[in-house]
Amino acid sequence: MQLFLCEKPSQARDIAKVLGAGGGNEGYLIKKDKESIADIAVTWAFGHILEQADPAAYGEQYQKWQFNTLPIIPSNWLLNIKPEAKKQFGIIQKLLKQADEVVIATDADREGEVIGREILDYCGYRGKVSRFWTSGLDPDSVKKALAALKTGSQTEKLYQAGLARSRADWLVGMNLSRAYTLSYAAGFGKEHLISIGRIQTPTLNLVVQRDKTIDHFVPYPYYSLAVMFQTTAAHPFKAIWQIPEALKNTDGFCIDKTLVGDLANRIHGNSYTITRADTELKTTPAPLPYSLSALQKDASKRLGISVSEVLEVAQALYEKHKLTSYPRTPCQYLPQSQQADVPQILSALQSLEPTLSGSLNQANPQRNSRVWNDAQVNKHSHHAIIPTTVSHYDLNQLTPTERSVYALIRDRYIAQFLPDYQYEATVIEITAEQQVFKAAGQVPIQQGWKAFLTHSEENDNQENDDKENGNAAKDNSKTPLPKLNQGDTVQAIEAKPASKQTTPPPRFTEASLLEEMRTLSDFLKGVNDEAVKKVLKNTEGLGTEATRAAIIEILLKRGFIDKQQGKLKATDKGKHLIAAIPPDITDPVTTAKWEEALAKIEAGETSSAAFLQAQAEHLHTLIEQARIDYSKRPKSTGKNTADPAQIGQSCPACKKGKLQQRHLKDKPEKRFLGCSQYPKCKHIQWLQ
């Protein structure tokens, strides 16, 4: 029997359909030969159905958090079956005993490799292993992958890299969370637990550093100059001074008020010659379909929901309602093999939403959109999020939020088959007093997809009309510029210097933090080492498409960051953590270097054992430093310690309540004085 082991039920169904496997078996699908003997079986996991065991599983000595048991470095790694997956795991285990060959058909990436091979290793399977490898699960993509199965050895290094990453994450999280809680926590109990994570902690650092920049920001004035010119036919238009590099400060501003004022005075009332006048017909294609992060960013911004809720809704649209494709994808492109599905999908959309018929009639299913890009799709394990061919469904069954998110996904897909937006882009340059002034404008020729996508975000996502325009006047983008030619004369009828103040960067929102985790664009501005920059740009930032929202949620739940009116800010607990622990734990560069090392494991240039040994050695250093810091901490004095004699005294925080003795529910020996006004006042002082 040939057994296909998939990552999730939907993936199994798509593959089984092409294989001709079916049946009403619980937990798997089969294809039988003439003698009714199972020839092919297709089964599935639910993502990671195995998880790393807790430290206590390695010995009773690890139940207590204490320095003399650190670092915890297992010699024989233990896994547990997730309770909710035990039944399905039993089915997989039974099928493995019957299999002559296992085809790992999980996602075509490192994580998919780990999910499949961990199950095989846990169950002790030692038979033939093959690998099904594709990013698309449409019938053509599945057929192509089935005809070109890889040998197990071709992708085994991916498993080694994934296993190394998983185990190193455990080593860092379990050991440093214990060491740093012992050394740097302000008190006892869950509210004081210092949770360390390879992705979680650098993400927190991004918020802390952004807050520092805002809190310590000192504004200063800078100056710009807009000149109103007039043609000989008395048509006015505005042009903006293009500040020479020699006059810019490090932020790109001119801070010389006198210079700008003098320039304005010299220009006012004089006539000058047009040195450049170009008009070009340009086109802008529709924005690509959504990746998960792009959907989270847009939906969070427009619907006011958290990025984790966007993921939940997208998952429901995929799993429960079957209206959209797999959502946890970093890709915004589609495989060329899916072009054949376009008419069926567009027809399904019209059946679901007859009011779309006008726009759908303008859609050209044969249009050769830039979305069809196998090279881009093959970089990832899944293509962009798009509508499915489901045509019989009452959209009123969706919640209002589900309906809105679905509409975003649907409309982006339809836009791929509508004409490009066309416009005439005009650039005019005037050299006045040896300085260049520029105006840019555009005149729409064909609205194309813009007539359909009326969301303001589509204008936000529109590619820069003309990157060389620099600081050209935006006012002219809606008002057509006058027809001018090089050599024509214009008069400066008004020259107005503008004084402005620099402003700090905005606080992170969930959407903008998600984007910074993905691109690290703001962080990269402070990196001067080109080699490090290259490493960071070659990685996918902090976390993956599927985990970033969960990381933000963890930081919120554990009290490291707070959200007020949609803005994220580090709490005192979060700031304390980042200030206390070594910089290389909080630095995204460390994560990037990990990814570089893992890539070498994939390429066979180093081993997972060598990587883990390096992590273990580094842990010894970090834990020893934490141990030294712990030994320096005062044990019985400090502003947050108390004496039993203080019981009944006025609360020093709110002045309204009285101090009462309490203890932690799970640790009676951990006693403290708390305010009688709790939870209004959360003041505590630990009793030694």
C-alpha positions as CSV (number, residue, x, y, z in Angstrom):
1,M,0.0,0.0,0.0
2,Q,1.1,3.5,-0.8
3,L,0.2,5.9,2.0
4,F,-0.1,9.7,1.4
5,L,0.5,11.6,4.6
6,C,-1.0,15.1,4.3
7,E,-0.8,18.1,6.6
8,K,-4.5,18.9,6.8
9,P,-7.8,17.4,5.7
10,S,-8.5,19.8,2.9
11,Q,-5.1,19.0,1.4
12,A,-5.8,15.3,1.6
13,R,-9.2,15.7,-0.2
14,D,-7.6,17.6,-3.1
15,I,-4.9,15.0,-3.6
16,A,-7.3,12.1,-3.0
17,K,-9.7,13.5,-5.7
18,V,-7.0,13.2,-8.3
19,L,-5.8,9.8,-7.1
20,G,-9.4,8.5,-7.2
21,A,-9.4,7.7,-3.5
22,G,-12.6,8.0,-1.5
23,G,-14.8,6.1,0.8
24,G,-16.4,6.8,4.1
25,N,-13.5,5.7,6.3
26,E,-12.9,7.8,9.4
27,G,-9.6,9.7,9.2
28,Y,-8.5,8.5,5.7
29,L,-9.5,7.9,2.1
30,I,-8.7,4.8,0.0
31,K,-8.5,3.5,-3.5
32,K,-8.9,-0.2,-4.0
33,D,-7.8,-2.5,-6.7
34,K,-10.0,-5.2,-8.3
35,E,-9.5,-7.6,-5.4
36,S,-10.8,-4.9,-2.9
37,I,-7.3,-4.6,-1.3
38,A,-6.3,-1.1,-0.5
39,D,-3.9,0.1,-3.1
40,I,-3.6,3.8,-2.1
41,A,-4.6,5.5,1.2
42,V,-4.6,9.2,1.9
43,T,-4.6,10.4,5.5
44,W,-3.9,13.6,7.3
45,A,-2.6,15.4,10.4
46,F,-3.9,18.6,11.8
47,G,-0.7,20.6,11.4
48,H,1.7,19.8,14.3
49,I,0.0,17.0,16.1
50,L,3.2,16.3,18.0
51,E,4.7,18.9,20.4
52,Q,7.8,19.2,22.4
53,A,7.5,17.8,26.0
54,D,7.8,20.1,29.0
55,P,11.0,20.1,31.1
56,A,9.3,18.1,33.8
57,A,9.1,15.2,31.4
58,Y,12.9,14.9,31.6
59,G,13.0,14.6,35.4
60,E,11.4,15.6,38.6
61,Q,14.3,18.0,39.3
62,Y,13.0,20.3,36.5
63,Q,9.6,20.9,38.1
64,K,11.0,23.7,40.2
65,W,12.6,26.8,38.6
66,Q,16.1,26.9,40.0
67,F,19.6,27.7,38.7
68,N,21.2,24.5,39.8
69,T,19.2,22.6,37.1
70,L,20.0,25.0,34.3
71,P,20.6,24.7,31.4
72,I,18.2,21.9,30.5
73,I,19.6,20.2,27.4
74,P,17.9,16.9,26.5
75,S,20.0,14.1,25.1
76,N,17.0,12.2,24.0
77,W,14.2,14.6,22.8
78,L,10.7,13.7,23.9
79,L,7.4,14.5,22.0
80,N,3.8,14.4,23.1
81,I,0.7,13.7,21.1
82,K,-1.6,16.7,21.3
83,P,-4.7,15.6,23.3
84,E,-7.2,16.8,20.6
85,A,-5.3,14.8,17.9
86,K,-4.9,11.4,19.7
87,K,-7.7,9.7,17.7
88,Q,-6.4,10.8,14.3
89,F,-2.8,9.9,15.4
90,G,-4.0,6.4,16.2
91,I,-5.4,6.1,12.7
92,I,-2.2,7.3,11.1
93,Q,-0.2,4.9,13.2
94,K,-2.3,2.0,12.2
95,L,-2.0,2.9,8.5
96,L,1.8,3.2,8.8
97,K,2.0,-0.4,9.9
98,Q,0.3,-1.5,6.6
99,A,2.2,0.8,4.3
100,D,4.9,-0.3,1.9
101,E,5.7,3.3,0.9
102,V,4.8,6.6,2.5
103,V,4.5,9.7,0.4
104,I,5.0,12.8,2.5
105,A,2.4,15.2,1.1
106,T,2.5,17.9,3.6
107,D,3.2,21.6,2.7
108,A,6.2,22.0,0.4
109,D,8.4,23.8,3.0
110,R,10.6,23.2,6.0
111,E,7.7,23.1,8.5
112,G,5.7,20.7,6.3
113,E,8.7,18.4,6.2
114,V,8.9,18.4,10.0
115,I,5.2,17.7,10.4
116,G,5.4,14.6,8.2
117,R,8.8,13.2,9.2
118,E,8.2,13.7,13.0
119,I,5.2,11.4,12.7
120,L,7.2,8.8,10.8
121,D,10.1,8.9,13.4
122,Y,7.8,8.8,16.4
123,C,6.0,5.8,15.0
124,G,9.2,4.0,14.1
125,Y,8.4,3.8,10.3
126,R,11.5,2.6,8.4
127,G,10.0,1.8,5.0
128,K,10.3,3.6,1.7
129,V,9.7,7.4,1.8
130,S,8.8,9.6,-1.2
131,R,8.0,13.3,-1.3
132,F,5.0,15.0,-3.0
133,W,6.1,18.6,-3.8
134,T,3.8,21.3,-5.1
135,S,2.6,24.8,-4.1
136,G,-0.8,24.5,-5.9
137,L,-3.5,22.0,-5.1
138,D,-5.6,22.4,-8.2
139,P,-5.9,19.2,-10.3
140,D,-3.2,20.1,-12.8
141,S,-0.7,21.0,-10.1
142,V,-1.5,17.8,-8.2
143,K,-1.1,15.7,-11.4
144,K,2.2,17.3,-12.2
145,A,3.5,16.6,-8.7
146,L,2.3,13.0,-8.7
147,A,4.2,12.4,-11.9
148,A,7.4,13.8,-10.5
149,L,7.6,12.4,-6.9
150,K,10.9,13.2,-5.2
151,T,12.9,10.6,-3.3
152,G,12.8,11.0,0.5
153,S,16.5,11.8,0.6
154,Q,16.0,14.9,-1.6
155,T,14.2,16.8,1.1
156,E,15.5,15.1,4.2
157,K,17.8,18.0,4.9
158,L,14.8,20.3,5.3
159,Y,13.7,18.1,8.1
160,Q,17.1,18.4,9.8
161,A,16.9,22.2,9.5
162,G,13.3,22.3,10.8
163,L,14.1,19.9,13.7
164,A,17.1,22.1,14.6
165,R,15.0,25.2,14.6
166,S,12.3,23.6,16.8
167,R,14.7,22.2,19.3
168,A,16.7,25.4,19.5
169,D,13.5,27.4,20.1
170,W,12.7,25.0,23.0
171,L,16.2,25.4,24.4
172,V,16.0,29.2,24.3
173,G,12.4,29.5,25.6
174,M,12.6,27.0,28.4
175,N,16.0,27.8,29.7
176,L,16.1,31.6,29.4
177,S,12.5,32.0,30.6
178,R,13.5,30.3,33.8
179,A,16.9,32.0,34.2
180,Y,15.6,35.5,33.5
181,T,12.5,35.1,35.7
182,L,14.8,34.1,38.6
183,S,17.2,36.9,38.0
184,Y,15.2,39.9,36.7
185,A,11.5,39.4,37.7
186,A,10.1,42.1,40.0
187,G,8.2,39.5,42.1
188,F,6.5,36.1,42.1
189,G,3.5,34.7,40.3
190,K,2.3,34.6,36.7
191,E,2.1,38.3,36.4
192,H,5.9,38.5,36.9
193,L,6.9,35.6,34.7
194,I,9.5,36.6,32.1
195,S,8.7,34.7,29.0
196,I,11.5,34.5,26.4
197,G,11.0,33.5,22.8
198,R,13.2,33.7,19.7
199,I,10.6,35.6,17.8
200,Q,8.5,37.0,20.7
201,T,11.3,38.9,22.5
202,P,12.8,40.7,19.4
203,T,9.2,41.6,18.5
204,L,8.7,43.1,21.9
205,N,12.0,45.0,21.4
206,L,10.6,46.6,18.2
207,V,7.8,48.1,20.2
208,V,10.0,49.2,23.1
209,Q,12.5,50.9,20.8
210,R,9.6,52.6,18.9
211,D,8.2,53.9,22.2
212,K,11.7,55.2,23.2
213,T,12.0,57.1,19.9
214,I,8.6,58.7,20.5
215,D,9.2,59.5,24.2
216,H,12.6,61.0,23.6
217,F,11.7,62.7,20.3
218,V,12.8,66.4,20.1
219,P,11.0,68.2,17.2
220,Y,12.8,70.8,15.2
221,P,11.7,73.2,12.3
222,Y,12.5,72.6,8.7
223,Y,11.6,74.6,5.6
224,S,10.3,74.0,2.1
225,L,9.3,76.2,-0.8
226,A,6.4,76.0,-3.2
227,V,6.2,78.4,-6.1
228,M,3.1,79.3,-8.0
229,F,4.0,79.8,-11.7
230,Q,1.8,81.2,-14.4
231,T,1.9,80.5,-18.2
232,T,1.6,83.2,-20.8
233,A,-2.0,82.1,-21.2
234,A,-2.5,82.9,-17.4
235,H,-2.8,79.2,-16.3
236,P,-1.3,78.8,-12.8
237,F,0.3,75.7,-11.5
238,K,2.4,74.9,-8.4
239,A,5.9,73.5,-8.4
240,I,8.0,72.3,-5.5
241,W,11.7,73.1,-4.8
242,Q,13.9,70.0,-5.1
243,I,16.3,70.4,-2.2
244,P,19.9,69.7,-3.4
245,E,21.7,67.0,-1.4
246,A,24.3,69.6,-0.1
247,L,21.5,71.5,1.6
248,K,19.8,68.5,3.3
249,N,20.4,67.3,6.8
250,T,20.6,63.7,7.7
251,D,16.8,63.4,7.7
252,G,16.6,64.9,4.2
253,F,15.3,68.3,5.3
254,C,16.5,71.9,4.8
255,I,16.8,73.7,8.1
256,D,18.2,77.0,6.9
257,K,15.3,79.4,7.2
258,T,17.3,82.4,5.9
259,L,18.4,80.6,2.7
260,V,14.8,79.5,1.9
261,G,13.5,83.0,2.5
262,D,16.1,84.6,0.3
263,L,15.5,82.1,-2.5
264,A,11.7,82.9,-2.3
265,N,12.4,86.7,-2.5
266,R,14.8,86.3,-5.5
267,I,12.3,84.2,-7.4
268,H,9.1,86.1,-6.8
269,G,7.9,88.1,-9.9
270,N,10.6,86.9,-12.2
271,S,10.2,84.9,-15.4
272,Y,11.9,81.5,-16.1
273,T,12.3,78.9,-18.8
274,I,10.8,75.4,-18.8
275,T,13.7,73.0,-18.8
276,R,11.7,69.8,-19.0
277,A,8.1,69.1,-20.0
278,D,7.3,65.4,-20.5
279,T,3.9,63.7,-20.9
280,E,3.8,59.9,-21.0
281,L,1.0,57.4,-21.2
282,K,1.3,55.0,-18.2
283,T,-0.6,52.1,-16.9
284,T,-1.0,50.6,-13.4
285,P,-2.0,47.0,-13.0
286,A,-4.5,45.9,-10.3
287,P,-3.1,45.2,-6.9
288,L,-2.3,41.5,-6.5
289,P,-4.5,39.1,-4.6
290,Y,-3.9,38.8,-0.8
291,S,-1.2,37.0,1.1
292,L,-2.2,36.5,4.8
293,S,-0.1,39.5,6.0
294,A,-1.5,41.8,3.3
295,L,-5.0,40.7,4.2
296,Q,-4.4,41.2,7.9
297,K,-3.0,44.6,7.3
298,D,-5.9,45.8,5.1
299,A,-8.7,44.2,7.0
300,S,-7.4,45.4,10.3
301,K,-7.1,48.9,9.0
302,R,-10.5,49.0,7.3
303,L,-12.6,46.9,9.6
304,G,-11.0,47.8,12.9
305,I,-10.4,44.2,14.0
306,S,-7.2,42.6,15.4
307,V,-4.8,40.7,13.1
308,S,-5.5,37.5,15.0
309,E,-9.2,37.9,14.3
310,V,-8.5,38.4,10.6
311,L,-6.7,35.1,10.6
312,E,-9.6,33.4,12.4
313,V,-12.1,34.8,9.9
314,A,-9.9,33.8,6.9
315,Q,-9.6,30.3,8.4
316,A,-13.4,30.1,8.8
317,L,-13.9,31.2,5.2
318,Y,-11.6,28.4,4.1
319,E,-12.4,25.5,6.5
320,K,-16.0,26.1,7.5
321,H,-17.6,27.9,4.5
322,K,-15.2,26.6,1.7
323,L,-15.4,30.0,0.0
324,T,-11.7,30.8,-0.1
325,S,-8.4,29.0,-0.5
326,Y,-5.8,28.2,2.2
327,P,-5.2,31.5,4.1
328,R,-1.8,31.0,5.8
329,T,0.3,32.0,2.8
330,P,3.0,34.6,2.2
331,C,2.5,34.5,-1.5
332,Q,0.4,37.0,-3.7
333,Y,0.8,35.1,-7.0
334,L,-1.0,32.1,-8.6
335,P,0.3,29.1,-10.6
336,Q,-0.2,29.3,-14.4
337,S,-2.0,25.9,-14.2
338,Q,-4.9,27.7,-12.4
339,Q,-5.7,29.9,-15.4
340,A,-8.1,27.2,-16.6
341,D,-10.1,27.6,-13.4
342,V,-10.9,31.3,-13.9
343,P,-14.2,31.0,-15.9
344,Q,-15.6,28.6,-13.3
345,I,-14.6,30.8,-10.4
346,L,-16.0,33.9,-12.0
347,S,-19.2,32.1,-12.8
348,A,-19.4,30.9,-9.2
349,L,-19.0,34.5,-7.9
350,Q,-21.8,35.7,-10.1
351,S,-24.1,32.9,-8.8
352,L,-23.2,33.9,-5.2
353,E,-23.6,37.7,-5.8
354,P,-25.7,38.5,-8.8
355,T,-25.2,42.2,-8.2
356,L,-21.6,41.7,-9.5
357,S,-22.7,40.8,-13.0
358,G,-21.9,44.3,-14.4
359,S,-18.3,44.1,-13.3
360,L,-17.9,40.4,-14.1
361,N,-19.1,41.0,-17.6
362,Q,-16.1,43.3,-18.1
363,A,-13.7,40.7,-16.7
364,N,-11.6,38.9,-19.3
365,P,-10.8,35.3,-18.0
366,Q,-8.1,35.1,-20.7
367,R,-6.3,38.2,-19.5
368,N,-2.6,37.6,-19.0
369,S,-2.3,39.2,-15.6
370,R,1.0,39.5,-13.8
371,V,-0.6,37.3,-11.1
372,W,0.3,34.2,-13.1
373,N,3.9,33.6,-11.9
374,D,5.1,30.0,-11.2
375,A,8.6,31.3,-10.2
376,Q,7.0,33.3,-7.3
377,V,4.6,30.6,-6.3
378,N,7.4,28.0,-6.2
379,K,9.2,30.0,-3.5
380,H,6.3,29.2,-1.1
381,S,4.2,26.3,-0.1
382,H,0.8,28.0,-1.0
383,H,-0.4,30.5,-3.6
384,A,-2.4,33.7,-2.9
385,I,-5.7,33.7,-1.1
386,I,-8.5,33.6,-3.7
387,P,-12.2,32.6,-4.0
388,T,-13.1,28.9,-4.7
389,T,-15.5,27.4,-7.2
390,V,-18.3,27.0,-4.6
391,S,-21.4,28.4,-6.4
392,H,-24.3,27.4,-4.2
393,Y,-24.0,29.1,-0.8
394,D,-26.1,31.7,1.0
395,L,-23.7,34.5,1.8
396,N,-26.2,35.7,4.5
397,Q,-24.9,32.8,6.6
398,L,-21.7,34.7,7.0
399,T,-21.2,37.1,9.9
400,P,-20.8,40.8,8.9
401,T,-17.0,40.6,9.5
402,E,-16.8,37.3,7.5
403,R,-18.8,39.0,4.7
404,S,-16.5,42.0,4.7
405,V,-13.2,40.0,4.6
406,Y,-14.6,37.7,1.9
407,A,-15.5,40.7,-0.2
408,L,-11.9,42.0,0.1
409,I,-10.5,38.6,-1.1
410,R,-13.1,38.2,-3.9
411,D,-12.7,41.7,-5.2
412,R,-8.9,41.5,-5.4
413,Y,-9.3,38.3,-7.5
414,I,-11.9,39.9,-9.9
415,A,-9.6,42.9,-10.4
416,Q,-6.9,40.7,-12.0
417,F,-9.2,40.3,-15.0
418,L,-10.2,43.9,-15.5
419,P,-8.2,46.4,-17.6
420,D,-5.3,48.3,-16.3
421,Y,-5.7,51.8,-15.0
422,Q,-4.4,54.2,-17.7
423,Y,-3.4,57.8,-17.3
424,E,-1.2,60.5,-18.8
425,A,1.6,61.4,-16.4
426,T,3.1,64.9,-16.9
427,V,6.3,66.2,-15.3
428,I,7.4,69.8,-15.6
429,E,10.7,71.2,-14.4
430,I,11.7,74.8,-14.1
431,T,15.3,76.0,-13.2
432,A,15.0,79.2,-11.2
433,E,18.0,80.9,-9.5
434,Q,20.0,77.7,-10.2
435,Q,17.5,75.6,-8.3
436,V,15.1,73.0,-9.7
437,F,11.4,73.2,-9.2
438,K,9.2,70.3,-10.2
439,A,5.4,69.7,-10.8
440,A,3.8,66.4,-11.5
441,G,0.2,65.7,-12.5
442,Q,-1.9,63.0,-14.2
443,V,-5.0,62.8,-16.3
444,P,-7.0,59.5,-16.2
445,I,-7.6,58.0,-19.6
446,Q,-9.1,54.6,-18.5
447,Q,-10.3,53.8,-15.0
448,G,-10.1,50.1,-15.6
449,W,-9.9,48.1,-12.3
450,K,-10.2,51.4,-10.3
451,A,-13.8,51.7,-11.3
452,F,-14.4,48.4,-9.5
453,L,-12.1,48.7,-6.6
454,T,-13.4,51.8,-4.9
455,H,-11.6,51.1,-1.6
456,S,-9.2,53.9,-0.6
457,E,-6.6,51.2,0.0
458,E,-6.4,50.6,-3.7
459,N,-5.0,54.1,-4.1
460,D,-2.7,53.5,-1.2
461,N,-1.3,50.4,-2.9
462,Q,-1.0,52.0,-6.3
463,E,2.6,52.0,-7.5
464,N,4.3,55.4,-7.5
465,D,3.2,57.1,-10.7
466,D,6.6,58.4,-11.4
467,K,9.4,57.7,-8.9
468,E,11.6,60.4,-10.3
469,N,9.1,63.0,-9.4
470,G,10.6,63.2,-5.9
471,N,8.9,66.0,-3.9
472,A,6.8,67.2,-6.9
473,A,3.6,69.0,-6.0
474,K,0.8,66.5,-5.2
475,D,-1.8,69.2,-5.7
476,N,-1.5,68.7,-9.5
477,S,-2.3,65.0,-9.4
478,K,-6.0,65.9,-9.4
479,T,-5.7,69.1,-11.5
480,P,-4.2,68.6,-14.9
481,L,-1.1,70.6,-15.6
482,P,-1.2,73.1,-18.4
483,K,0.2,72.1,-21.8
484,L,3.8,73.3,-21.9
485,N,6.9,72.6,-23.9
486,Q,10.6,72.8,-23.1
487,G,11.8,76.4,-23.7
488,D,8.4,78.0,-22.8
489,T,8.5,80.9,-20.4
490,V,6.5,81.1,-17.1
491,Q,6.4,83.7,-14.4
492,A,6.7,83.2,-10.6
493,I,3.6,84.9,-9.3
494,E,3.9,83.7,-5.7
495,A,6.7,82.1,-3.7
496,K,5.8,80.8,-0.3
497,P,8.3,79.4,2.1
498,A,6.7,76.9,4.5
499,S,7.9,76.2,8.0
500,K,7.1,72.7,9.3
501,Q,8.0,70.7,12.4
502,T,9.4,67.2,12.4
503,T,7.1,64.6,14.0
504,P,8.0,61.3,15.7
505,P,7.0,58.0,14.1
506,P,3.5,56.8,14.9
507,R,2.9,54.2,17.6
508,F,2.6,50.7,16.2
509,T,-0.8,49.3,15.5
510,E,-1.2,45.6,15.1
511,A,-1.2,45.9,11.4
512,S,1.9,48.1,11.2
513,L,3.8,45.9,13.8
514,L,2.9,42.9,11.6
515,E,4.4,44.7,8.6
516,E,7.5,45.6,10.5
517,M,7.9,42.0,11.7
518,R,7.7,40.9,8.0
519,T,10.0,43.5,6.5
520,L,12.0,45.0,9.4
521,S,12.1,48.1,7.3
522,D,12.3,50.5,10.2
523,F,14.8,48.4,12.1
524,L,17.0,48.3,9.0
525,K,17.4,52.1,9.0
526,G,19.5,51.7,12.1
527,V,21.7,48.9,10.8
528,N,25.0,50.1,9.3
529,D,26.6,46.7,8.7
530,E,25.9,45.9,5.0
531,A,26.5,42.2,5.6
532,V,24.0,42.1,8.4
533,K,21.5,44.1,6.2
534,K,21.9,41.5,3.5
535,V,21.2,38.6,5.9
536,L,18.1,40.4,7.2
537,K,16.8,41.1,3.8
538,N,17.2,37.5,2.7
539,T,15.1,36.2,5.6
540,E,11.3,36.5,6.0
541,G,11.7,38.8,9.0
542,L,10.5,37.8,12.4
543,G,8.2,34.8,12.5
544,T,6.2,33.3,9.6
545,E,3.0,34.3,7.9
546,A,1.1,31.8,10.1
547,T,2.7,32.8,13.5
548,R,3.1,36.6,13.5
549,A,-0.4,37.3,14.7
550,A,-0.1,34.8,17.4
551,I,3.1,36.3,18.6
552,I,1.4,39.8,19.0
553,E,-1.5,38.1,20.8
554,I,1.0,36.4,23.2
555,L,2.7,39.8,24.0
556,L,-0.7,41.3,24.7
557,K,-1.9,38.4,26.9
558,R,1.3,38.2,28.9
559,G,1.2,41.9,29.6
560,F,4.4,42.9,27.8
561,I,2.5,45.3,25.5
562,D,-0.9,47.1,25.8
563,K,-3.4,48.3,23.2
564,Q,-5.3,51.5,23.7
565,Q,-7.4,53.0,20.9
566,G,-5.8,50.7,18.5
567,K,-2.2,51.8,19.3
568,L,0.3,49.4,20.8
569,K,2.6,50.5,23.6
570,A,5.1,48.6,25.8
571,T,4.1,48.2,29.4
572,D,6.5,48.7,32.3
573,K,6.9,44.9,32.4
574,G,7.9,44.8,28.8
575,K,10.3,47.7,29.2
576,H,11.8,46.1,32.3
577,L,12.3,42.8,30.4
578,I,14.1,44.4,27.4
579,A,16.3,46.6,29.7
580,A,17.3,43.6,31.9
581,I,18.2,40.9,29.4
582,P,21.3,40.7,27.1
583,P,20.9,42.6,23.8
584,D,21.5,39.6,21.5
585,I,18.3,38.0,22.8
586,T,16.3,41.0,21.8
587,D,18.1,41.7,18.5
588,P,16.4,40.6,15.2
589,V,19.9,40.1,13.8
590,T,20.2,37.0,16.0
591,T,17.1,35.5,14.4
592,A,18.4,36.3,11.0
593,K,21.7,34.6,11.7
594,W,19.8,31.6,12.9
595,E,18.0,31.5,9.5
596,E,21.3,31.7,7.8
597,A,22.6,28.8,9.8
598,L,19.5,26.8,9.1
599,A,19.8,27.4,5.4
600,K,23.3,25.9,5.6
601,I,21.8,22.8,7.2
602,E,19.3,22.6,4.3
603,A,22.2,22.9,1.8
604,G,24.2,20.2,3.6
605,E,27.0,22.6,4.6
606,T,26.6,22.0,8.3
607,S,24.7,19.6,10.6
608,S,21.8,20.1,13.0
609,A,24.0,18.7,15.8
610,A,26.6,21.4,15.2
611,F,24.0,24.1,15.2
612,L,22.4,22.8,18.5
613,Q,25.8,22.5,20.1
614,A,26.5,26.1,19.3
615,Q,23.2,27.1,20.8
616,A,23.9,25.1,24.0
617,E,27.3,26.7,24.4
618,H,25.7,30.2,24.1
619,L,23.0,29.2,26.6
620,H,25.7,28.4,29.2
621,T,27.1,31.9,28.8
622,L,23.8,33.6,29.1
623,I,22.7,31.6,32.1
624,E,25.9,32.1,33.9
625,Q,25.5,35.9,33.5
626,A,21.9,35.6,34.7
627,R,23.2,33.6,37.7
628,I,25.8,36.4,38.5
629,D,23.1,39.1,38.3
630,Y,20.8,37.0,40.5
631,S,23.5,36.8,43.2
632,K,23.8,40.6,43.2
633,R,20.0,41.2,43.9
634,P,19.0,42.4,47.3
635,K,17.1,39.6,49.1
636,S,15.3,41.4,51.9
637,T,15.3,45.1,51.1
638,G,13.9,47.3,48.4
639,K,10.9,49.4,47.6
640,N,8.7,46.4,46.8
641,T,9.3,44.5,50.0
642,A,7.2,44.8,53.1
643,D,7.2,44.0,56.8
644,P,4.2,42.3,58.5
645,A,4.0,45.4,60.8
646,Q,2.6,47.3,57.8
647,I,-0.6,45.3,57.7
648,G,-3.6,47.6,58.1
649,Q,-1.6,50.7,57.1
650,S,-2.9,53.0,54.3
651,C,-2.0,51.8,50.8
652,P,1.0,53.9,49.6
653,A,-0.3,53.8,45.9
654,C,-3.9,54.9,46.0
655,K,-4.1,56.2,49.6
656,K,-7.7,54.9,49.9
657,G,-7.3,51.2,50.7
658,K,-5.6,49.3,53.5
659,L,-2.7,46.8,53.2
660,Q,-3.9,43.2,53.7
661,Q,-1.9,40.0,53.8
662,R,-2.4,37.5,51.0
663,H,-0.6,34.7,49.3
664,L,-0.5,33.1,45.8
665,K,-3.1,30.4,45.3
666,D,-0.7,27.8,44.0
667,K,2.2,28.9,46.3
668,P,1.1,29.7,49.9
669,E,4.6,30.4,50.9
670,K,4.7,33.4,48.5
671,R,3.1,36.0,50.8
672,F,2.5,39.6,50.0
673,L,0.6,42.7,51.2
674,G,-2.1,43.8,48.8
675,C,-4.5,46.8,48.7
676,S,-8.1,46.3,49.9
677,Q,-9.2,48.3,46.9
678,Y,-8.1,45.5,44.5
679,P,-8.8,45.2,41.5
680,K,-9.1,49.0,41.3
681,C,-5.6,49.3,42.9
682,K,-3.1,46.5,42.1
683,H,-0.4,47.6,44.5
684,I,1.5,44.8,46.1
685,Q,4.6,44.5,48.4
686,W,6.2,41.1,48.8
687,L,6.7,39.8,52.3
688,Q,10.2,38.3,52.8
